Amino acid sequence: MRRLRMLAVLPLLASTLAACGSGEGSGRPTLNWYNFPDDSGALQKAADRCSQASHGRYRISYNKLPRAADGQRQQLVRRLAAHDNALDILGLDVTWAAEFAEARWIREWTGAAKQQATEGTLRVPLQTSTWKNKLYAVPYNTNTQLLWYRKDLVPTPPKTWAEMIGMARNLARQGKPHYVEIQGAQYEGLTVWFNTLINSAGGSILNPTATKPSLGAPAVRAATVMRNLARSVAADPSLSNQMEDQNRLAMESGSAAFELNYPFVYPSMKANNPALFKNFRWAPYPRVDANRPARPTIGGIDLAVSAYTRHPKLAFEAALCLRNRENQLTAALVGGLPPTLRGLYDEPSFVKAYPFAKEVLTSLQLASVRPLTPAYQNVSIAVSHTLSPPSGIKPVSSVRTIRDQIDDALQSKGVIP
């Protein structure tokens, strides 16, 4: 009877071990890549390409996170805090690397992997992957805002915010479309607007070591620009509720003359309003001061390797493959996501699809990043809550409130994400 029981158990044990080995019974490891949900098919194509290129050493499974950034972060944080070893490659928002690195949820990039990750990669996107002078992720894609305008209304684009608001006033007096579309709702977009303006004015939200708020005169200048727009005829009546997509729709409807937004608005305008598209143009992000270049805040996704993956060597290799030249070009052409590899900005197919490639590259080279700190979620809440609605901003006192709340947040007091 004992021998019969052993014979019955052995097949079950063998099948269990095979399932644990790869998830597909072949002995080939499956690397789980968690990233934002991509409807274009570019991410799935990258996963398929890299799986094939591994020649059977691994397979990449693309797992879609929730659509909202908060939901993405929440899922990753909960699973990493539980030491979930089913996560291998993580698509991180550009504000998460410091938090995840400080929590020891992601692995440092070193040696040959680090060299490959940094070679040919734009400098500013790399800053989003760095914490305490160590690289914890590799930039997969990036994004930056440009000024979009109607050439039939504005033959020459404005160079500064003051000039743009002045042009909007002139258009309003003539009874023409004149709104400036910008993200004014109480969310991350409002923080991005403020961060762009304060960096463009020569300042920053935090000090270089991310231990104290910086702010000061540049912050007051930034807050003043926001208030001036919100209280002018240039402001869309829905400013305090608007996000990127509402800005896009307002511009496409013909009610606006200017729009500060990401390149996704270009193909959208082409498809949704071909007549207006003929006069749809782009220019560098407007300056705060005429003698100082604007420093738009970049977005994007960085790829990190989980601290709990069972296949770290393969995960690093796969992450590099996922963001290689071919896959970044596909993500740009199909998914509309600007690349982080400098060489692609000279690629003919990319330049053809992105006639504004030169302006995007210049913007990325001058760009700023959001504050690099594990407490970023608290910092962002302090900024967006205080500056909402933009018409209610009191530059000096609002900046003082932000400074006090950020100081508390950096000491783990006050605001909770």
N, C-alpha and C positions, 0 to 999 in steps of 0.2 A: 504493500500500500504506500509506503514511504517513497519507493522508487516511482510509482505512478504519479504521485503528487509532484515530485521533482520534474518529471517529464511534462506535466501540465503547466508548470510555472515558467519553465525555460523559454517557450515561445513568447509568452507575455512580457518577460523581462527584456528579451531581444528587441521586441517592437517598441517598448518604452525607451530603451537606449537610443534606438535609431531616430525616434521622434525628437528626443532632446538634442540630438546632434545637429540638426539643420532645420527642422520645421518642415522639411519636404521629403525626408526619408532617403536622401542621396548622400548624406555626409558632407554636403557643401554648406558652409555657414550662411545664414541669412542675416544681413545687416539691415536693421530697421532704421530708416531715415524718416525723422519726423520734421515736417515743414509746413508752411502755410498752404492752404488749399489753392491749387493752381488749376484754373479752368482751361488754360491754353494748351495743355498737354506737354509743355516744355520740360517740366520737372520729371514727369513719367518717362519721357524720352531720354533724359539724362540718366535716370536710374537703369533703364534698359540697356543703353549704350555701355555704361560702366560695368554692368553685370556681364555683358558679352565680352568686353575687353579684359575681364579678369581671367578668361579662359578656364572657367569652372572653379576658381578658387573661392569665389563668394557670389552671392546674389543680393542685390539691393532691393528692399521692399519700401516703396514710398508710401508713408502713412500721413494722412492729412490731419492737421490740427484744426481747431475751430477757426472760424473766419476772423473774429475779433481778436486783436492783439492781447487784450486782457485774458481772454479765454485760452489762448495759446500758452501764455506764461503760466496761468494757473494749472493747466494740465501738466506741463513740464515740471513745475516746482513740486507738485504733489508726488509725482512719480519718482523724481530724483531724490526727494527727501526720504522716500521709502526704499532707496537703494535698488530701484527697479533695473534689473540687468537686461531687460528687453529693449532698452533704448541704446542705440549705438551712435548715430549721427544726428545732431540736433540743429535745426534751423533757428537761430536766435535773432530776435530783433536787435538792432544796433545798440540798444540801451541796456541789454541784459548781461553782457559778458562780464562786467565787473561784479555784479551780484552773484552770478553763477560761479565765477572763479573764487570769490571770497568764501563762498559756501563749500568749495571743493567738490562741486558737482561736475566740473569739466576738466579735461586734461590739458596741460601746457604743451604747446608745440615747440619742439626742440630739434636740433640736428638737421638732417637732410630734409625732413618734412617741413620744418620752419623755413629753410632756404627756398624750397619750392613754393611755399605759400606766399612768401614776400617778393619773390623775383617777378618783376614786371607789374606788380600790383600798385595801384595808386596810393599815395601816401596817406591822405586823409581817411579813406575807408579803413586802412590798417589801424588807425588810432582807435576805432570803435572796437577792435578785436584785442586791444592791449589793456592790461591792468598791472600796475606796479612794474612797468617796464618788461613784462613778460607777455608773450603772445598766447592767447587762449582760444582763438578761432581764426578762420580764414574767410575773408570777404567773398561772398558768393555773388551778390549784386549790390547795386547802390541806387540812389535816386537824389535828384535835386530839383528845386523849383526854378522856373524862369518867369520872366514877365511876358505874358501873352496879350496882344492888343489888336485892335482893328485898324488897319492901315487906311481905310476909307474915312475914318474919324480922326486918326492921329498919324499924319504922314511921317513924323519923326518921333520915336519913342522917348519918353522921359528918362533922365539919368538918375534923378533923386526922387524921394518920396514927396518932398515939397513941390517939385515940378509936376509930378503926376497929379497931385491933388489940385494944383492950379489949373492943369489942363481939364480935369474933370469939371471944375467950376465953369470954365469957359464953355464947355460942351453943354452943361446944364442950362446956361443962359440962352443958348441957341435952341433949346428944346430937343437936343439930340441925346442918344444913349450915353451915359456918363459914369455909371457905377464902376467902382474898383472892387472886384471880387477877391475875398481873402477869407481864411478860416478864422472865424470869430467866436465859434461855439466854445462852451466850457469843456474842453477835452485836450488831448495831446497836441492837436493842431495849433491851439492857442499858445501853448508852451513853445512850440517850434517857431512860431512867428516872433515871439519875444526873444527867444535865443538868437535868432537870425539878426534881429535889430541890435541887440546889445553887443554881439560880436562885430557887427558892421560899424558900430560906434566906437570900437576899440576896447571893449570890455569883455567880461565873462560872468556867468552866474556864480561859479565857484572859483576859489583860488587854485593855483597850479597843482597843489597836493590833494585837492578835493576834501579838505578838512574844514573849510570855513566858506561862508558866502563871500563873494567878491562884490558884485553889483556896483555901487557908487554912481558917479556922474553918468557913465554910459548907460546904466540901467534907467536912470531918470529920463535920459534922452530917448531911449527906446520906448518907454511908457508914454512919453509925450507924443511921439509919432503915432502910436496906436490910438491914443485919445483923439488927436487932431483928425485922423481919418474918420473915426467913429462919429464925430460930431459935425462932420462936413457933409455937403450934398453928395460927395463921392461915395458915401457909405450906402450899401444896399440896405433897405429897411429890415432885411432878415439877417443882417450881419451877425448878431449875437447867437443865432441858431445855425449858422452855416458851417459845413464841412467841405471837403474837397469836391465831392460829387455835386453838392448843391451849387458850388461855384461854377462847375462845368456846365450844368444845366442852364444857369442864368446867362452865361456867356453865349451858349448855343441858342437861347431864346431871342437874343438880340438886344437885351436890356442893358448890357454892360459894354464899356469901352476897354477895360483892362481886367486882367486876371492874373493872380499869382498862384501858380499851380505846377503840378508835375507833368512830364511829357505825355502821359496817357490822354491828355485833352486833345492832342493833335489828331490822332486817328479817329477819335470820337467826333470831333467837329467835321472831319472829312466825310464821315459816314452819315451823320445826323443833319447837317446843314451845309450841303455843298455850295450853295450860293454865298453864304457868309464865309465859308472856308477860303474862298478866293482872296479875301482880304485879311485872313487870319495870319498874324505874324508873331515873331518872338524876339526877345532882346534880353540882355543881362538883367538880373534882379536889381531893382532900384537901390541906390545908395542912401544912407542916412546923411552922410557928409559928402559934398561934391568931390573932395580931395582924397577920399578913402574908399577903396573897393568894397562892395557888398560881400558878405560872407554867409551865403545861404546854408541852412542846416541840412545835412544829408540824412537820408533814410537808407533802408536796405536790410539785407539778411546776411548774417555771418554763420558759417558752419563750424560747429564745435563737436568734439568727441566726448561722449559721456564718460565720467569717471568709473562707471559700473559696467561698461561693455565687457563682454567676454572675449572680444576680438579687437583689442586696441590697435595692433599693427595694421590689420586689414581696414579698420575704420578710418585711420589716417589716410591710408592709400586711396580708399574709396572717396573720401571727402575731397581730396585733391582732384580726382577724376571728375567728380560732379561739377566742379567749378573751373574746369579746364577751358581752353579757348573755344573749342567746338560747342560745348554746352552753354557757355556764357553767350556766345553769338546767337544760338537758338533761343535762349531766354530773352535776348534783346529783340530779335526779329519777330518771334511768335508771341512772347509774353509781355513785351513792352518794358523790360527791366534793364536799365543801363548797366553795362559791364564794369567790373573793377579792374580789368586788365588794360593797361595803357595802350598796348598795341592794337586793340580792337577799334580804337577811335580813328584809325587810318584804314580800316578794312572797307573796301569799296561797297560791299553789300550793306554794311552797317550805315555808312554815310548816306547811301541812297535812301534807306528806310528812315534815317534820322537826319534830315537836312539841317537840323539844329545841333548836330554832333559837336561842332566846334564850340558852340556856346555852352553845351552841357559839360564838356571837358574843362573849359576855363572855369566854370562854376565849381566843379568838383575840386580843382586844384586850389581854389581860393576858399573852399568851404569851411564851415565850422561843424563841430560835433556837439551833441547834447552832453551835459555834464557827465563825466565818467565817474560814477560812484555806485556802490551797492545800494544806496538809498535813493536811487534815481526816481522810483515810483513816488516816493514822498515829496521829492523836490518838484516833480512835475505837477502834482496835485496842489502844492503850495502856490505855484505860479498861476496855473489855470483858474483856480478858485478865486484868487485875489484880483486877477485882471478881467474877470467876467462880471458884467458885460463890459466890453471895451469903452463904451460911452461913459461908464461910471468911474473910469480910472482917474485917480488923483495922484499924479506922477510921484511926488515926494513921499506922501504917506503910504501909497500902495507899495512902493519899493521898500519902504521901512518894514511893512507887514511881511512882505516876502522874505526879507532878510531874517527877521525874527523866526518865522516858521521854518525856514531852511536850517537855521542854526539848531532848532529843536529836532528837526528830522535827522540831521547828521549825528545827533546824540541819542537817537532812538527814542525821542520824546515827541508828543504831539500827534502829527498826522499819521494815519494808518492807511496803507494802500488797499 
